[in-house]
Amino acid sequence: MHTSRFFLLLAGVTLLAVAGVALSHWLLPIGYALPFSVATLLLFLFLCTVIFFLGRRSAGAANRMLFSNVFLAATMAKMFLCGILVVGYVILGEPESKLFIVPFFWLYLVYTGFEVYFLMKVSAIVARPEPAES
C-alpha cells in the first residue's frame, strides 16, 4: 500500500469516526467528555500512522517474523495506551456518567478495523514467495 493511499483512506476513516463521535455527543448527555473524545481520536490517528510505517518497514525485512512481532507489539502497546487513557480519565476527570465510553468504543472499533485492513494489505509483501534458485 502506498503512503498516499494510506493517508487518503485514513482521512476517510477519520471522517467516519468524527461523524460517529458527533452523533454520540448529540444523542447522549456527554458534552463534558468532548476533550476525552478528541484526545482519543488524536491518539488513534497517531497510532495508525505509526503502525502503518512500522508495518511497512518490517514487511520487507529479511527476518520473516519481524512483521508478526511488530504487529503483536503494536497491538499490546495500543491496548495498554487505551487502558491508561480510560483509567486516567476516570480517575482524573471524574466523569458524570459511564456513557463517555461510547465514543471511545466507536473510535476503537473504527480505527482497529482500519488497522486490520491496511496491515493485511501491507502483509502481502511478506507473503510473496521468494524466487527459486537455479
Residue pairs with C-beta under 8 A, 6 or more apart in sequence:
1 52
1 56
1 118
1 121
1 122
6 52
6 118
9 114
9 117
9 118
10 45
10 48
10 49
10 114
13 110
13 111
13 114
14 41
14 45
16 110
17 41
17 44
17 106
17 107
17 110
17 111
18 41
20 103
20 106
20 107
20 110
21 37
21 41
21 103
21 106
21 107
24 30
24 102
24 103
24 106
25 31
25 33
25 34
25 37
25 103
28 99
28 102
29 96
29 97
29 99
30 97
30 99
30 100
30 102
30 103
32 95
32 96
32 100
33 93
33 95
33 99
33 100
33 103
36 85
36 89
36 93
36 95
36 100
36 103
36 104
37 100
37 103
37 104
37 107
39 85
40 85
40 103
40 104
40 107
41 107
43 81
43 82
43 85
44 107
44 108
44 111
45 111
47 74
47 78
47 81
47 111
47 115
48 111
48 114
48 115
48 118
50 74
51 74
51 78
51 115
51 119
52 118
52 122
54 70
54 74
55 67
55 70
55 71
55 74
55 118
55 119
55 122
55 123
56 122
56 125
58 66
58 67
58 69
58 70
59 67
59 122
59 123
59 125
59 126
60 125
60 126
61 67
64 126
67 122
67 123
67 126
71 119
82 104
82 108
85 104
86 101
86 104
89 95
89 100
